[in-house]
């Protein structure tokens, strides 16, 4: 009989722990992150097919559809 109660207690504590963890994780989502002093830059590599003047803003796009083979 005691074994059954120990199992129920462990299940209840585990379930309660998961609920508390989820509540804390969701509360941290809305908080703003600490401002970082380091600026992270993204590096993009590519081939220039036609030389032309451009600014720092680059738009990358591609068709995501799969190739059909018969």
MDAnalysis code that builds the backbone (N, CA, C; Angstrom):
import MDAnalysis as mda
import numpy as np

u = mda.Universe.empty(210, n_residues=70, atom_resindex=np.repeat(np.arange(70), 3), trajectory=True)
u.add_TopologyAttr("name", ["N", "CA", "C"] * 70)
u.add_TopologyAttr("resid", np.arange(1, 71))
u.add_TopologyAttr("resname", ["UNK", "UNK", "UNK", "UNK", "UNK", "UNK", "UNK", "UNK", "UNK", "UNK", "UNK", "UNK", "UNK", "UNK", "UNK", "UNK", "UNK", "UNK", "UNK", "UNK", "UNK", "UNK", "UNK", "UNK", "UNK", "UNK", "UNK", "UNK", "UNK", "UNK", "UNK", "UNK", "UNK", "UNK", "UNK", "UNK", "UNK", "UNK", "UNK", "UNK", "UNK", "UNK", "UNK", "UNK", "UNK", "UNK", "UNK", "UNK", "UNK", "UNK", "UNK", "UNK", "UNK", "UNK", "UNK", "UNK", "UNK", "UNK", "UNK", "UNK", "UNK", "UNK", "UNK", "UNK", "UNK", "UNK", "UNK", "UNK", "UNK", "UNK"])
u.atoms.positions = np.array([
    [0.811, -1.197, 0.000],
    [0.000, 0.000, 0.000],
    [0.855, 1.261, 0.000],
    [1.943, 1.263, 0.792],
    [2.784, 2.450, 0.878],
    [3.476, 2.730, -0.454],
    [3.793, 1.675, -1.192],
    [4.450, 1.843, -2.482],
    [3.554, 2.633, -3.444],
    [2.257, 2.346, -3.421],
    [1.302, 3.037, -4.280],
    [1.242, 4.519, -3.916],
    [1.264, 4.858, -2.653],
    [1.215, 6.258, -2.230],
    [2.502, 7.002, -2.606],
    [3.630, 6.308, -2.543],
    [4.897, 6.928, -2.933],
    [4.882, 7.261, -4.424],
    [4.366, 6.356, -5.236],
    [4.263, 6.591, -6.677],
    [3.342, 7.778, -6.952],
    [2.186, 7.830, -6.303],
    [1.261, 8.956, -6.492],
    [1.896, 10.274, -6.061],
    [2.649, 10.251, -4.967],
    [3.317, 11.459, -4.486],
    [4.359, 11.935, -5.496],
    [5.153, 11.009, -6.039],
    [6.161, 11.384, -7.027],
    [5.520, 11.937, -8.302],
    [4.423, 11.333, -8.729],
    [3.714, 11.845, -9.912],
    [3.147, 13.239, -9.664],
    [2.590, 13.469, -8.486],
    [2.027, 14.781, -8.163],
    [3.119, 15.843, -8.082],
    [4.254, 15.501, -7.463],
    [5.361, 16.453, -7.366],
    [5.926, 16.746, -8.755],
    [6.064, 15.729, -9.573],
    [6.563, 15.927, -10.940],
    [5.635, 16.797, -11.764],
    [4.340, 16.531, -11.689],
    [3.362, 17.337, -12.421],
    [3.366, 18.780, -11.921],
    [3.432, 18.950, -10.602],
    [3.496, 20.302, -10.041],
    [4.759, 21.031, -10.473],
    [5.879, 20.322, -10.532],
    [7.133, 20.923, -10.979],
    [7.067, 21.365, -12.425],
    [6.447, 20.546, -13.279],
    [6.303, 20.932, -14.691],
    [5.416, 22.161, -14.845],
    [4.365, 22.249, -14.062],
    [3.471, 23.407, -14.131],
    [4.193, 24.674, -13.685],
    [4.932, 24.588, -12.587],
    [5.681, 25.760, -12.095],
    [6.744, 26.177, -13.101],
    [7.432, 25.207, -13.697],
    [8.449, 25.521, -14.701],
    [7.827, 26.244, -15.888],
    [6.684, 25.774, -16.371],
    [6.037, 26.393, -17.529],
    [5.583, 27.808, -17.197],
    [5.063, 28.033, -16.012],
    [4.629, 29.376, -15.614],
    [5.828, 30.320, -15.581],
    [6.951, 29.876, -15.007],
    [8.152, 30.716, -14.958],
    [8.727, 30.958, -16.349],
    [8.722, 29.963, -17.213],
    [9.248, 30.126, -18.565],
    [8.406, 31.115, -19.350],
    [7.083, 31.055, -19.213],
    [6.213, 31.995, -19.917],
    [6.362, 33.403, -19.362],
    [6.644, 33.548, -18.075],
    [6.825, 34.871, -17.490],
    [8.103, 35.510, -18.017],
    [9.128, 34.712, -18.304],
    [10.391, 35.250, -18.807],
    [10.308, 35.662, -20.269],
    [9.332, 35.169, -21.008],
    [9.202, 35.500, -22.423],
    [8.892, 36.988, -22.594],
    [8.049, 37.551, -21.760],
    [7.641, 38.938, -21.903],
    [8.660, 39.945, -21.404],
    [9.647, 39.502, -20.654],
    [10.638, 40.426, -20.100],
    [11.636, 40.826, -21.183],
    [12.013, 42.105, -21.214],
    [13.034, 42.512, -22.189],
    [14.402, 41.946, -21.809],
    [15.174, 41.632, -22.805],
    [16.499, 41.071, -22.567],
    [17.452, 42.171, -22.122],
    [18.521, 41.775, -21.461],
    [19.528, 42.742, -21.027],
    [20.192, 43.345, -22.259],
    [20.406, 44.648, -22.248],
    [21.084, 45.250, -23.404],
    [22.531, 44.768, -23.484],
    [22.917, 44.381, -24.642],
    [24.265, 43.873, -24.847],
    [25.159, 45.008, -25.327],
    [26.359, 45.070, -24.799],
    [27.289, 46.103, -25.229],
    [27.957, 45.720, -26.539],
    [27.945, 44.452, -26.872],
    [28.560, 43.986, -28.106],
    [27.517, 43.954, -29.216],
    [27.849, 44.520, -30.364],
    [26.941, 44.512, -31.507],
    [27.248, 43.277, -32.343],
    [26.236, 42.466, -32.563],
    [26.419, 41.255, -33.341],
    [26.102, 41.562, -34.803],
    [26.999, 41.210, -35.692],
    [26.821, 41.456, -37.114],
    [26.619, 40.134, -37.830],
    [25.824, 40.180, -38.874],
    [25.568, 39.006, -39.689],
    [26.443, 39.066, -40.933],
    [27.092, 37.990, -41.242],
    [27.933, 37.921, -42.426],
    [27.194, 37.168, -43.514],
    [27.129, 37.782, -44.683],
    [26.464, 37.163, -45.825],
    [27.487, 37.005, -46.933],
    [27.574, 35.816, -47.491],
    [28.501, 35.563, -48.589],
    [27.688, 35.307, -49.849],
    [28.170, 35.815, -50.969],
    [27.463, 35.610, -52.217],
    [28.336, 35.957, -53.404],
    [27.782, 35.780, -54.603],
    [28.470, 36.072, -55.847],
    [27.746, 37.235, -56.511],
    [28.508, 38.258, -56.943],
    [27.917, 39.411, -57.612],
    [27.858, 39.103, -59.100],
    [26.640, 38.967, -59.638],
    [26.472, 38.671, -61.055],
    [26.516, 39.942, -61.890],
    [25.878, 40.977, -61.420],
    [25.874, 42.257, -62.111],
    [26.314, 43.323, -61.123],
    [27.451, 43.974, -61.355],
    [27.890, 44.997, -60.408],
    [26.937, 46.189, -60.406],
    [26.522, 46.613, -59.234],
    [25.690, 47.796, -59.084],
    [25.835, 48.311, -57.663],
    [25.470, 49.558, -57.481],
    [25.598, 50.193, -56.184],
    [24.448, 49.725, -55.286],
    [24.773, 49.380, -54.049],
    [23.748, 48.982, -53.090],
    [24.155, 49.468, -51.709],
    [23.164, 49.550, -50.837],
    [23.439, 49.986, -49.465],
    [23.585, 48.760, -48.563],
    [23.614, 48.971, -47.259],
    [23.829, 47.877, -46.320],
    [22.630, 46.950, -46.177],
    [21.472, 47.375, -46.628],
    [20.272, 46.539, -46.509],
    [20.187, 45.608, -47.702],
    [20.227, 44.325, -47.433],
    [20.169, 43.325, -48.491],
    [18.944, 42.451, -48.254],
    [18.157, 42.253, -49.288],
    [16.992, 41.390, -49.206],
    [17.311, 40.084, -49.930],
    [17.196, 38.985, -49.218],
    [17.459, 37.681, -49.802],
    [16.146, 36.913, -49.914],
    [15.894, 36.354, -51.071],
    [14.677, 35.568, -51.242],
    [14.968, 34.405, -52.183],
    [14.168, 33.366, -52.043],
    [14.347, 32.191, -52.873],
    [13.053, 31.398, -52.889],
    [12.811, 30.722, -53.983],
    [11.650, 29.862, -54.075],
    [11.920, 28.608, -53.261],
    [10.973, 28.245, -52.398],
    [11.186, 27.124, -51.508],
    [10.571, 25.836, -52.060],
    [9.901, 25.896, -53.175],
    [9.252, 24.723, -53.735],
    [10.238, 23.637, -54.125],
    [9.810, 22.401, -54.054],
    [10.668, 21.285, -54.395],
    [10.703, 21.041, -55.892],
    [11.721, 20.342, -56.344],
    [11.835, 20.005, -57.764],
    [11.030, 18.742, -58.032],
    [10.356, 18.752, -59.160],
    [9.592, 17.566, -59.553],
    [10.409, 16.737, -60.522],
    [10.478, 15.464, -60.274],
    [11.161, 14.559, -61.189],
    [10.194, 13.453, -61.585],
    [10.272, 13.076, -62.820],
    [9.387, 12.001, -63.308],
    [10.179, 10.767, -63.585],
])
